[in-house]
Amino acid sequence: MKYIYFLITLFSISLLASIINPKEGFTCFLEVIPAIIGFLILAFTFKKFRFTNFTYTLILIHCIILFIGGHYTYAEVPFFDYIKEVFHQSRNNYDKVGHFAQGFVPAMIIRELFIRKQVINNKSFFNFIIVSICLAISAAYEFIEWFVSLVTGEGGDSFLGTQGYIWDTQSDMLYATIGAITALILFSKIQDNQIQKIDF
C-alpha cells in the first residue's frame, strides 16, 4: 500500500507542476483531464479491483507524459525541440511519444483485466483482440481531437497538434498500435509474474 501512496504523491506533484503557468491554459486542461478522470475511476474502483503495482506504474508514466504535453503543448516540449534541431526534423515529435504510450499502457491494462476476469479463454486471439481494442481507443481519441478542433477553432489547434503534417492522424494510430504490440512482447511475462502473486 505504501507504494500506491508513493505513486499518488508523484501523480499529484506532476499534475500541479503541469497546471502552474502552462503554455496554453485551454490546451493544458484538455490534455490533463483524461488523466484526472482516469485517476478518479481507479480510486473509486480500488477496493473492488486493484491492479498490480506494475500496471499502476505504467499508468503513472502515461499520466506524466500527458502532463508534460499539457504544460508545454505537444508541439513545443523543449527537449524534443532540441532533438528536432539536432536531427533536422521538420516537427516536434513528442506527440508520437504520447501516442505510443496511448497504445502501450492500455494494452497492459486490458491484458490484466482480461486475465484476471477471464474475459477471453481462447489464447489464439488474445493479443490480437487487445491490439485491436488499443487501435480502437486511438481512433476514438482522434475523433475527439477532431471534434474539439471543429468546436473551438483555433483554440483547439494545439490540442490537435498536427504541426502541418498531413498524415498525423494515421501516424498517431500507427504509433499506438506499435506501442500495444511492443508492450505485449516485452512486458507480458513481468505482468504475469505480478498477477500470480495476487491473492485471489
N, CA, C and O of each residue as an XYZ file, in Angstrom:
800
protein
N       0.820     -1.214      0.000
C       0.000      0.000      0.000
C       0.860      1.273      0.000
O       0.467      2.305     -0.543
N       2.042      1.173      0.623
C       2.933      2.329      0.651
C       3.333      2.739     -0.762
O       3.470      3.925     -1.063
N       3.518      1.742     -1.621
C       3.911      2.041     -2.998
C       2.801      2.797     -3.724
O       3.077      3.692     -4.523
N       1.553      2.439     -3.449
C       0.417      3.132     -4.062
C       0.398      4.594     -3.632
O       0.176      5.482     -4.455
N       0.629      4.846     -2.353
C       0.681      6.226     -1.860
C       1.828      6.998     -2.516
O       1.706      8.189     -2.805
N       2.929      6.311     -2.742
C       4.072      6.918     -3.428
C       3.689      7.334     -4.845
O       4.030      8.430     -5.291
N       2.977      6.450     -5.553
C       2.532      6.765     -6.915
C       1.548      7.928     -6.919
O       1.606      8.795     -7.792
N       0.644      7.946     -5.942
C      -0.337      9.035     -5.844
C       0.368     10.364     -5.595
O      -0.013     11.393     -6.153
N       1.393     10.334     -4.756
C       2.169     11.548     -4.477
C       2.850     12.063     -5.739
O       2.814     13.261     -6.021
N       3.469     11.164     -6.498
C       4.110     11.555     -7.757
C       3.088     12.101     -8.748
O       3.351     13.076     -9.453
N       1.924     11.464     -8.795
C       0.846     11.924     -9.674
C       0.450     13.353     -9.312
O       0.331     14.210    -10.188
N       0.249     13.605     -8.028
C      -0.198     14.920     -7.560
C       0.837     15.998     -7.847
O       0.495     17.087     -8.308
N       2.102     15.695     -7.575
C       3.178     16.660     -7.829
C       3.282     16.971     -9.321
O       3.432     18.128     -9.712
N       3.202     15.938    -10.143
C       3.295     16.114    -11.598
C       2.123     16.921    -12.135
O       2.291     17.764    -13.016
N       0.937     16.658    -11.599
C      -0.251     17.398    -12.020
C      -0.120     18.875    -11.672
O      -0.397     19.742    -12.500
N       0.302     19.156    -10.443
C       0.466     20.548    -10.018
C       1.503     21.266    -10.875
O       1.301     22.411    -11.279
N       2.610     20.589    -11.147
C       3.655     21.188    -11.984
C       3.135     21.491    -13.386
O       3.539     22.469    -14.014
N       2.237     20.642    -13.863
C       1.692     20.807    -15.214
C       0.766     22.015    -15.325
O       0.791     22.733    -16.324
N      -0.045     22.233    -14.300
C      -1.072     23.281    -14.391
C      -0.587     24.649    -13.919
O      -1.318     25.633    -14.031
N       0.641     24.726    -13.391
C       1.200     26.017    -12.982
C       1.854     26.693    -14.191
O       2.833     26.193    -14.745
N       1.300     27.822    -14.581
C       1.811     28.602    -15.722
C       2.020     27.770    -16.988
O       3.123     27.746    -17.533
N       0.983     27.096    -17.455
C       1.133     26.312    -18.692
C       1.258     27.230    -19.901
O       0.910     28.409    -19.844
N       1.757     26.672    -20.988
C       1.915     27.440    -22.226
C       0.562     27.953    -22.716
O       0.426     29.122    -23.077
N      -0.430     27.075    -22.724
C      -1.790     27.437    -23.126
C      -2.762     26.772    -22.155
O      -2.833     25.545    -22.085
N      -3.500     27.572    -21.419
C      -4.385     27.053    -20.380
C      -5.427     26.073    -20.888
O      -5.660     25.033    -20.273
N      -6.056     26.404    -22.014
C      -7.115     25.545    -22.542
C      -6.558     24.206    -23.004
O      -7.155     23.158    -22.757
N      -5.411     24.249    -23.677
C      -4.771     23.010    -24.127
C      -4.361     22.160    -22.937
O      -4.517     20.939    -22.956
N      -3.839     22.800    -21.908
C      -3.445     22.082    -20.692
C      -4.646     21.367    -20.090
O      -4.549     20.208    -19.688
N      -5.775     22.058    -20.029
C      -6.995     21.450    -19.495
C      -7.387     20.218    -20.300
O      -7.703     19.174    -19.729
N      -7.368     20.339    -21.617
C      -7.757     19.225    -22.485
C      -6.821     18.029    -22.336
O      -7.253     16.880    -22.427
N      -5.547     18.301    -22.109
C      -4.565     17.213    -22.029
C      -4.575     16.507    -20.675
O      -4.377     15.294    -20.606
N      -4.805     17.261    -19.600
C      -4.713     16.648    -18.265
C      -6.029     16.036    -17.799
O      -6.027     15.172    -16.922
N      -7.151     16.468    -18.371
C      -8.444     15.977    -17.889
C      -8.609     14.464    -18.049
O      -9.212     13.841    -17.175
N      -8.101     13.834    -19.130
C      -8.215     12.366    -19.198
C      -7.484     11.670    -18.054
O      -7.950     10.653    -17.540
N      -6.333     12.221    -17.655
C      -5.573     11.629    -16.549
C      -6.328     11.769    -15.235
O      -6.336     10.849    -14.417
N      -6.960     12.914    -15.034
C      -7.729     13.137    -13.806
C      -8.932     12.207    -13.754
O      -9.229     11.624    -12.711
N      -9.622     12.069    -14.879
C     -10.770     11.155    -14.943
C     -10.319      9.727    -14.672
O     -10.962      8.994    -13.921
N      -9.207      9.338    -15.292
C      -8.662      8.002    -15.062
C      -8.307      7.769    -13.607
O      -8.573      6.699    -13.059
N      -7.705      8.775    -12.978
C      -7.347      8.675    -11.557
C      -8.589      8.453    -10.694
O      -8.588      7.613     -9.795
N      -9.643      9.213    -10.976
C     -10.878      9.083    -10.198
C     -11.505      7.702    -10.373
O     -11.998      7.112     -9.411
N     -11.485      7.193    -11.596
C     -12.029      5.853    -11.852
C     -11.251      4.806    -11.068
O     -11.841      3.927    -10.441
N      -9.931      4.901    -11.105
C      -9.090      3.945    -10.375
C      -9.300      4.060     -8.869
O      -9.288      3.057     -8.156
N      -9.494      5.287     -8.390
C      -9.702      5.498     -6.954
C     -11.023      4.887     -6.494
O     -11.079      4.237     -5.450
N     -12.083      5.095     -7.273
C     -13.405      4.600     -6.884
C     -13.522      3.080     -7.012
O     -14.333      2.459     -6.326
N     -12.725      2.493     -7.876
C     -12.803      1.038     -8.087
C     -11.689      0.278     -7.364
O     -11.578     -0.940     -7.501
N     -10.872      0.988     -6.602
C      -9.683      0.388     -5.988
C     -10.018     -0.797     -5.082
O      -9.337     -1.822     -5.117
N     -11.053     -0.657     -4.282
C     -11.401     -1.730     -3.338
C     -11.979     -2.955     -4.052
O     -11.831     -4.083     -3.580
N     -12.632     -2.728     -5.179
C     -13.233     -3.839     -5.923
C     -12.226     -4.517     -6.854
O     -12.266     -5.729     -7.062
N     -11.337     -3.717     -7.400
C     -10.349     -4.277     -8.325
C      -9.064     -3.472     -8.225
O      -9.000     -2.324     -8.667
N      -8.054     -4.079     -7.647
C      -6.751     -3.427     -7.522
C      -5.787     -4.027     -8.544
O      -5.516     -5.228     -8.530
N      -5.280     -3.181     -9.421
C      -4.305     -3.635    -10.408
C      -2.971     -3.953     -9.732
O      -2.750     -3.601     -8.573
N      -2.101     -4.612    -10.459
C      -0.751     -4.868     -9.960
C       0.027     -3.550     -9.908
O      -0.296     -2.601    -10.622
N       1.038     -3.504     -9.068
C       1.872     -2.303     -8.973
C       2.531     -1.972    -10.307
O       2.737     -0.803    -10.635
N       2.858     -3.000    -11.067
C       3.463     -2.799    -12.383
C       2.536     -1.997    -13.290
O       2.968     -1.052    -13.950
N       1.269     -2.375    -13.317
C       0.302     -1.682    -14.166
C       0.061     -0.263    -13.678
O      -0.029      0.664    -14.483
N      -0.043     -0.086    -12.370
C      -0.210      1.266    -11.826
C       0.986      2.156    -12.170
O       0.819      3.346    -12.435
N       2.174      1.588    -12.166
C       3.374      2.359    -12.512
C       3.322      2.824    -13.962
O       3.658      3.969    -14.267
N       2.901      1.936    -14.849
C       2.761      2.308    -16.260
C       1.714      3.404    -16.438
O       1.898      4.324    -17.236
N       0.628      3.301    -15.699
C      -0.425      4.323    -15.773
C       0.124      5.676    -15.347
O      -0.162      6.692    -15.980
N       0.916      5.694    -14.273
C       1.522      6.949    -13.818
C       2.438      7.532    -14.890
O       2.402      8.735    -15.148
N       3.247      6.697    -15.508
C       4.147      7.173    -16.568
C       3.350      7.809    -17.704
O       3.729      8.854    -18.233
N       2.245      7.168    -18.070
C       1.387      7.720    -19.123
C       0.820      9.072    -18.701
O       0.762     10.003    -19.504
N       0.403      9.178    -17.445
C      -0.135     10.443    -16.939
C       0.917     11.546    -16.999
O       0.615     12.674    -17.389
N       2.142     11.227    -16.616
C       3.219     12.221    -16.648
C       3.486     12.681    -18.078
O       3.744     13.861    -18.316
N       3.423     11.751    -19.027
C       3.569     12.118    -20.443
C       2.479     13.107    -20.846
O       2.749     14.081    -21.548
N       1.251     12.856    -20.402
C       0.139     13.769    -20.679
C       0.365     15.129    -20.027
O       0.109     16.169    -20.635
N       0.848     15.112    -18.783
C       1.064     16.362    -18.056
C       2.132     17.228    -18.723
O       1.988     18.448    -18.807
N       3.187     16.602    -19.188
C       4.249     17.348    -19.881
C       3.700     17.970    -21.162
O       3.963     19.135    -21.461
N       2.930     17.175    -21.918
C       2.308     17.687    -23.132
C       1.324     18.798    -22.840
O       1.203     19.747    -23.615
N       0.616     18.684    -21.720
C      -0.335     19.712    -21.332
C       0.346     21.012    -20.929
O      -0.146     22.100    -21.226
N       1.469     20.890    -20.257
C       2.170     22.086    -19.774
C       2.806     22.878    -20.915
O       2.679     24.101    -20.979
N       3.483     22.179    -21.802
C       4.213     22.861    -22.879
C       3.445     22.923    -24.196
O       3.795     23.722    -25.065
N       2.422     22.114    -24.367
C       1.756     21.705    -25.611
C       2.682     20.703    -26.297
O       3.905     20.800    -26.198
N       2.091     19.762    -26.979
C       2.874     18.682    -27.579
C       3.832     19.174    -28.660
O       4.843     18.531    -28.942
N       3.513     20.300    -29.253
C       4.349     20.815    -30.340
C       5.547     21.616    -29.842
O       6.408     22.004    -30.631
N       5.603     21.868    -28.512
C       6.661     22.754    -28.008
C       7.371     22.214    -26.771
O       7.893     22.997    -25.978
N       7.402     20.911    -26.591
C       8.158     20.333    -25.476
C       9.646     20.585    -25.728
O      10.172     20.142    -26.749
N      10.335     21.284    -24.824
C      11.708     21.752    -25.079
C      12.704     20.678    -25.507
O      13.438     20.873    -26.476
N      12.740     19.555    -24.805
C      13.729     18.531    -25.136
C      13.539     18.014    -26.556
O      14.511     17.716    -27.249
N      12.284     17.908    -26.986
C      12.024     17.414    -28.339
C      12.228     18.506    -29.387
O      12.409     18.208    -30.568
N      12.199     19.766    -28.960
C      12.644     20.840    -29.854
C      14.140     20.705    -30.108
O      14.620     20.923    -31.221
N      14.866     20.341    -29.051
C      16.312     20.123    -29.177
C      16.601     18.960    -30.129
O      17.472     19.052    -30.994
N      15.855     17.864    -29.957
C      16.014     16.705    -30.848
C      15.694     17.096    -32.291
O      16.367     16.673    -33.231
N      14.664     17.904    -32.440
C      14.263     18.378    -33.771
C      15.414     19.118    -34.454
O      15.677     18.917    -35.639
N      16.093     19.972    -33.694
C      17.203     20.745    -34.253
C      18.416     19.863    -34.552
O      19.039     19.989    -35.606
N      18.742     18.976    -33.624
C      19.927     18.127    -33.783
C      19.799     17.208    -34.991
O      20.746     17.032    -35.758
N      18.599     16.620    -35.148
C      18.398     15.646    -36.227
C      17.702     16.253    -37.445
O      17.298     15.539    -38.364
N      17.569     17.586    -37.438
C      16.988     18.312    -38.576
C      15.603     17.772    -38.946
O      15.293     17.560    -40.118
N      14.790     17.559    -37.926
C      13.423     17.092    -38.157
C      12.518     18.273    -38.486
O      12.828     19.414    -38.143
N      11.412     17.999    -39.143
C      10.513     19.067    -39.572
C       9.487     19.444    -38.509
O       8.784     20.445    -38.649
N       9.397     18.637    -37.434
C       8.390     18.898    -36.402
C       8.882     18.382    -35.055
O       9.829     17.599    -34.973
N       8.210     18.844    -34.000
C       8.452     18.331    -32.655
C       7.659     17.038    -32.510
O       6.434     17.052    -32.622
N       8.334     15.932    -32.264
C       7.683     14.618    -32.287
C       7.300     14.075    -30.910
O       7.126     12.868    -30.742
N       7.171     14.965    -29.929
C       6.773     14.490    -28.598
C       5.388     13.841    -28.626
O       5.105     12.926    -27.852
N       4.532     14.323    -29.523
C       3.186     13.745    -29.600
C       3.231     12.260    -29.951
O       2.338     11.503    -29.569
N       4.273     11.841    -30.681
C       4.380     10.421    -31.032
C       4.711      9.583    -29.800
O       4.307      8.424    -29.705
N       5.450     10.175    -28.855
C       5.682      9.501    -27.573
C       4.349      9.295    -26.861
O       4.080      8.229    -26.307
N       3.523     10.338    -26.887
C       2.207     10.246    -26.260
C       1.333      9.179    -26.886
O       0.646      8.443    -26.179
N       1.354      9.090    -28.200
C       0.510      8.102    -28.876
C       1.076      6.688    -28.749
O       0.322      5.715    -28.723
N       2.388      6.574    -28.670
C       2.997      5.272    -28.384
C       2.518      4.782    -27.014
O       2.138      3.622    -26.858
N       2.542      5.673    -26.034
C       2.062      5.329    -24.687
C       0.566      5.046    -24.693
O       0.073      4.249    -23.894
N      -0.152      5.701    -25.597
C      -1.597      5.504    -25.695
C      -1.952      4.087    -26.124
O      -3.064      3.618    -25.879
N      -1.019      3.416    -26.756
C      -1.215      2.006    -27.083
C      -0.560      1.098    -26.069
O      -1.115      0.065    -25.693
N       0.624      1.486    -25.627
C       1.440      0.680    -24.712
C       0.728      0.427    -23.383
O       0.572     -0.719    -22.962
N       0.299      1.502    -22.729
C      -0.280      1.383    -21.384
C      -1.667      0.736    -21.399
O      -1.908     -0.175    -20.607
N      -2.589      1.167    -22.265
C      -3.876      0.473    -22.318
C      -3.754     -1.016    -22.609
O      -4.563     -1.807    -22.124
N      -2.756     -1.407    -23.393
C      -2.565     -2.835    -23.685
C      -2.329     -3.622    -22.404
O      -2.864     -4.717    -22.234
N      -1.526     -3.064    -21.504
C      -1.240     -3.728    -20.235
C      -2.447     -3.702    -19.296
O      -2.689     -4.654    -18.554
N      -3.197     -2.607    -19.336
C      -4.414     -2.510    -18.516
C      -5.433     -3.547    -18.972
O      -5.972     -4.304    -18.164
N      -5.688     -3.570    -20.271
C      -6.666     -4.506    -20.836
C      -6.228     -5.943    -20.613
O      -7.041     -6.803    -20.274
N      -4.950     -6.197    -20.804
C      -4.425     -7.558    -20.630
C      -4.658     -8.059    -19.203
O      -5.103     -9.188    -18.998
N      -4.354     -7.214    -18.230
C      -4.555     -7.630    -16.837
C      -6.032     -7.857    -16.530
O      -6.389     -8.822    -15.854
N      -6.878     -6.975    -17.022
C      -8.323     -7.147    -16.827
C      -8.808     -8.455    -17.441
O      -9.549     -9.207    -16.807
N      -8.392     -8.724    -18.671
C      -8.819     -9.936    -19.372
C      -8.366    -11.201    -18.648
O      -9.121    -12.166    -18.535
N      -7.129    -11.187    -18.160
C      -6.604    -12.374    -17.480
C      -7.313    -12.608    -16.152
O      -7.767    -13.715    -15.866
N      -7.401    -11.571    -15.358
C      -7.951    -11.740    -14.008
C      -9.461    -11.934    -13.997
O     -10.000    -12.600    -13.113
N     -10.142    -11.355    -14.978
C     -11.596    -11.527    -15.076
C     -11.971    -12.669    -16.020
O     -13.150    -12.964    -16.215
N     -10.953    -13.309    -16.605
C     -11.151    -14.431    -17.519
C     -12.147    -14.084    -18.627
O     -13.091    -14.825    -18.901
N     -11.904    -12.942    -19.247
C     -12.794    -12.449    -20.302
C     -12.665    -13.282    -21.567
O     -13.662    -13.598    -22.216
N     -11.424    -13.639    -21.915
C     -11.176    -14.399    -23.142
C     -10.405    -15.666    -22.799
O      -9.318    -15.602    -22.225
N     -10.959    -16.796    -23.146
C     -10.301    -18.071    -22.875
C      -9.504    -18.588    -24.072
O      -8.593    -19.403    -23.925
N      -9.864    -18.100    -25.251
C      -9.162    -18.513    -26.471
C      -7.880    -17.699    -26.625
O      -7.927    -16.542    -27.042
N      -6.748    -18.291    -26.292
C      -5.482    -17.568    -26.305
C      -4.959    -17.298    -27.713
O      -4.038    -16.502    -27.894
N      -5.541    -17.953    -28.698
C      -5.097    -17.750    -30.082
C      -5.336    -16.312    -30.540
O      -4.539    -15.751    -31.292
N      -6.440    -15.722    -30.081
C      -6.802    -14.372    -30.496
C      -6.595    -13.348    -29.385
O      -6.961    -12.182    -29.537
N      -6.014    -13.774    -28.281
C      -5.887    -12.930    -27.093
C      -5.162    -11.614    -27.393
O      -5.708    -10.535    -27.164
N      -3.951    -11.706    -27.900
C      -3.169    -10.499    -28.177
C      -3.752     -9.682    -29.323
O      -3.708     -8.452    -29.310
N      -4.302    -10.385    -30.320
C      -4.916     -9.685    -31.454
C      -6.070     -8.801    -30.986
O      -6.207     -7.661    -31.430
N      -6.891     -9.330    -30.094
C      -8.036     -8.567    -29.586
C      -7.565     -7.366    -28.777
O      -8.131     -6.279    -28.890
N      -6.533     -7.556    -27.963
C      -6.001     -6.446    -27.166
C      -5.483     -5.330    -28.069
O      -5.792     -4.158    -27.849
N      -4.704     -5.686    -29.075
C      -4.167     -4.685    -30.008
C      -5.304     -3.987    -30.753
O      -5.254     -2.777    -30.975
N      -6.319     -4.743    -31.135
C      -7.470     -4.161    -31.847
C      -8.206     -3.150    -30.974
O      -8.628     -2.099    -31.457
N      -8.361     -3.464    -29.698
C      -9.015     -2.536    -28.771
C      -8.185     -1.268    -28.613
O      -8.724     -0.162    -28.593
N      -6.872     -1.435    -28.503
C      -5.985     -0.272    -28.381
C      -6.060      0.611    -29.621
O      -6.051      1.837    -29.515
N      -6.133     -0.007    -30.788
C      -6.275      0.753    -32.028
C      -7.612      1.487    -32.050
O      -7.691      2.626    -32.511
N      -8.659      0.840    -31.552
C      -9.980      1.472    -31.481
C      -9.960      2.666    -30.529
O     -10.568      3.698    -30.812
N      -9.261      2.526    -29.403
C      -9.132      3.632    -28.454
C      -8.416      4.807    -29.106
O      -8.821      5.959    -28.950
N      -7.348      4.503    -29.839
C      -6.590      5.543    -30.529
C      -7.447      6.254    -31.566
O      -7.415      7.480    -31.673
N      -8.212      5.483    -32.327
C      -9.097      6.074    -33.338
C     -10.155      6.956    -32.681
O     -10.461      8.040    -33.179
N     -10.713      6.493    -31.563
C     -11.721      7.274    -30.840
C     -11.127      8.594    -30.356
O     -11.785      9.633    -30.406
N      -9.890      8.546    -29.891
C      -9.230      9.768    -29.422
C      -9.003     10.741    -30.575
O      -9.100     11.954    -30.391
N      -8.700     10.214    -31.762
C      -8.540     11.076    -32.935
C      -9.861     11.757    -33.282
O      -9.876     12.918    -33.690
N     -10.966     11.034    -33.120
C     -12.288     11.635    -33.341
C     -12.534     12.766    -32.349
O     -13.068     13.815    -32.710
N     -12.138     12.544    -31.087
C     -12.313     13.569    -30.059
C     -11.488     14.807    -30.396
O     -11.978     15.931    -30.295
N     -10.234     14.598    -30.798
C      -9.371     15.721    -31.187
C      -9.992     16.501    -32.343
O      -9.998     17.732    -32.342
N     -10.504     15.783    -33.312
C     -11.139     16.407    -34.483
C     -12.345     17.233    -34.057
O     -12.508     18.373    -34.491
N     -13.193     16.651    -33.204
C     -14.405     17.331    -32.743
C     -14.054     18.594    -31.962
O     -14.646     19.649    -32.188
N     -13.097     18.489    -31.048
C     -12.687     19.647    -30.246
C     -12.148     20.753    -31.141
O     -12.434     21.930    -30.921
N     -11.372     20.378    -32.148
C     -10.816     21.361    -33.068
C     -11.912     22.069    -33.856
O     -11.842     23.278    -34.077
N     -12.924     21.314    -34.278
C     -14.041     21.906    -35.017
C     -14.845     22.863    -34.144
O     -15.253     23.932    -34.598
N     -15.070     22.478    -32.900
C     -15.899     23.271    -31.991
C     -15.179     24.530    -31.517
O     -15.779     25.602    -31.435
N     -13.892     24.394    -31.205
C     -13.155     25.508    -30.596
C     -12.363     26.339    -31.593
O     -11.854     27.403    -31.239
N     -12.249     25.873    -32.834
C     -11.500     26.619    -33.844
C     -10.022     26.663    -33.525
O      -9.406     25.628    -33.269
N      -9.455     27.846    -33.539
C      -8.018     27.988    -33.313
C      -7.608     27.531    -31.916
O      -6.472     27.104    -31.709
N      -8.529     27.619    -30.960
C      -8.223     27.206    -29.598
C      -7.904     25.736    -29.489
O      -7.246     25.308    -28.540
N      -8.372     24.942    -30.469
C      -8.122     23.506    -30.418
C      -6.961     23.056    -31.274
O      -6.654     21.865    -31.331
N      -6.306     24.003    -31.949
C      -5.205     23.635    -32.842
C      -4.046     22.982    -32.098
O      -3.463     22.009    -32.576
N      -3.715     23.520    -30.927
C      -2.604     22.954    -30.152
C      -2.951     21.573    -29.635
O      -2.084     20.709    -29.508
N      -4.239     21.371    -29.334
C      -4.698     20.056    -28.880
C      -4.627     19.056    -30.020
O      -4.259     17.898    -29.820
N      -4.982     19.510    -31.219
C      -4.920     18.645    -32.399
C      -3.468     18.302    -32.730
O      -3.150     17.146    -33.009
N      -2.605     19.284    -32.700
C      -1.158     19.065    -32.771
C      -0.620     18.462    -34.055
O       0.362     17.722    -34.015
N      -1.229     18.755    -35.187
C      -0.754     18.152    -36.442
C       0.566     18.759    -36.913
O       1.358     18.089    -37.576
N       0.800     20.017    -36.572
C       2.015     20.737    -36.981
C       2.211     20.699    -38.500
O       3.338     20.663    -38.993
N       1.098     20.708    -39.224
C       1.173     20.740    -40.674
C       1.446     19.410    -41.337
O       1.612     19.343    -42.555
N       1.494     18.349    -40.547
C       1.792     17.013    -41.089
C       0.490     16.350    -41.533
O      -0.367     16.061    -40.698
N       0.330     16.107    -42.830
C      -0.958     15.635    -43.356
C      -1.289     14.211    -42.910
O      -2.459     13.828    -42.884
N      -0.275     13.429    -42.562
C      -0.514     12.048    -42.136
C      -0.471     11.910    -40.611
O      -0.229     10.822    -40.089
N      -0.705     13.001    -39.914
C      -0.588     12.983    -38.452
C      -1.550     11.993    -37.807
O      -1.155     11.225    -36.930
N      -2.802     12.004    -38.232
C      -3.806     11.108    -37.647
C      -3.437      9.652    -37.860
O      -3.492      8.844    -36.933
N      -3.062      9.324    -39.084
C      -2.706      7.935    -39.395
C      -1.456      7.491    -38.623
O      -1.398      6.375    -38.107
N      -0.466      8.374    -38.553
C       0.766      8.015    -37.841
C       0.529      7.910    -36.338
O       1.169      7.103    -35.663
N      -0.389      8.723    -35.809
C      -0.745      8.614    -34.387
C      -1.283      7.221    -34.072
O      -0.888      6.598    -33.087
N      -2.184      6.746    -34.920
C      -2.766      5.419    -34.698
C      -1.735      4.317    -34.907
O      -1.769      3.289    -34.232
N      -0.818      4.540    -35.848
C       0.252      3.563    -36.070
C       1.145      3.455    -34.838
O       1.496      2.352    -34.416
N       1.509      4.588    -34.267
C       2.360      4.572    -33.073
C       1.650      3.907    -31.897
O       2.283      3.198    -31.115
N       0.352      4.127    -31.766
C      -0.411      3.470    -30.700
C      -0.418      1.957    -30.899
O      -0.285      1.195    -29.942
N      -0.574      1.536    -32.143
C      -0.556      0.102    -32.457
C       0.810     -0.507    -32.153
O       0.903     -1.582    -31.559
N       1.863      0.189    -32.564
C       3.223     -0.281    -32.274
C       3.456     -0.343    -30.767
O       4.088     -1.272    -30.264
N       2.940      0.653    -30.056
C       3.076      0.671    -28.603
C       2.411     -0.528    -27.953
O       2.978     -1.145    -27.051
N       1.206     -0.861    -28.409
C       0.479     -2.008    -27.861
C       1.229     -3.308    -28.121
O       1.377     -4.137    -27.223
N       1.701     -3.482    -29.346
C       2.438     -4.703    -29.707
C       3.732     -4.805    -28.898
O       4.081     -5.878    -28.406
N       4.436     -3.687    -28.766
C       5.687     -3.661    -28.001
C       5.456     -4.059    -26.550
O       6.218     -4.843    -25.985
N       4.407     -3.519    -25.952
C       4.093     -3.836    -24.555
C       3.831     -5.324    -24.369
O       4.322     -5.935    -23.421
N       3.057     -5.900    -25.275
C       2.710     -7.320    -25.170
C       3.934     -8.213    -25.346
O       4.051     -9.252    -24.697
N       4.838     -7.806    -26.219
C       6.042     -8.612    -26.460
C       7.026     -8.523    -25.290
O       7.584     -9.532    -24.861
N       7.231     -7.319    -24.786
C       8.290     -7.092    -23.806
C       7.879     -7.309    -22.350
O       8.704     -7.702    -21.525
N       6.606     -7.053    -22.031
C       6.248     -6.994    -20.618
C       5.169     -7.968    -20.161
O       4.733     -7.907    -19.012
N       4.736     -8.856    -21.035
C       3.704     -9.826    -20.642
C       4.172    -10.723    -19.493
O       3.414    -10.983    -18.559
N       5.410    -11.189    -19.560
C       5.920    -12.087    -18.519
C       6.044    -11.384    -17.172
O       5.748    -11.967    -16.129
N       6.480    -10.134    -17.201
C       6.584     -9.361    -15.957
C       5.214     -9.194    -15.327
O       5.048     -9.348    -14.117
N       4.239     -8.879    -16.160
C       2.879     -8.717    -15.654
C       2.327    -10.039    -15.137
O       1.659    -10.071    -14.103
N       2.599    -11.121    -15.845
C       2.149    -12.447    -15.400
C       2.707    -12.785    -14.024
O       1.991    -13.316    -13.175
N       3.972    -12.482    -13.804
C       4.598    -12.773    -12.510
C       3.923    -12.012    -11.378
O       3.736    -12.550    -10.287
N       3.558    -10.760    -11.637
C       2.889     -9.974    -10.599
C       1.461    -10.451    -10.372
O       0.978    -10.465     -9.240
N       0.794    -10.837    -11.444
C      -0.577    -11.338    -11.306
C      -0.602    -12.619    -10.481
O      -1.509    -12.821     -9.674
N       0.389    -13.485    -10.679
C       0.455    -14.753     -9.949
C       0.644    -14.555     -8.448
O       0.291    -15.427     -7.655
N       1.197    -13.414     -8.063
C       1.436    -13.141     -6.648
C       0.200    -12.596     -5.934
O       0.174    -12.490     -4.707
N      -0.825    -12.252     -6.720
C      -2.043    -11.698     -6.125
C      -2.837    -12.802     -5.455
O      -2.998    -13.892     -6.003
N      -3.327    -12.511     -4.275
C      -4.162    -13.466     -3.540
C      -5.606    -13.287     -3.980
O      -6.307    -12.403     -3.488
N      -6.049    -14.129     -4.910
C      -7.421    -14.042     -5.406
C      -8.387    -14.560     -4.345
O      -9.598    -14.572     -4.566
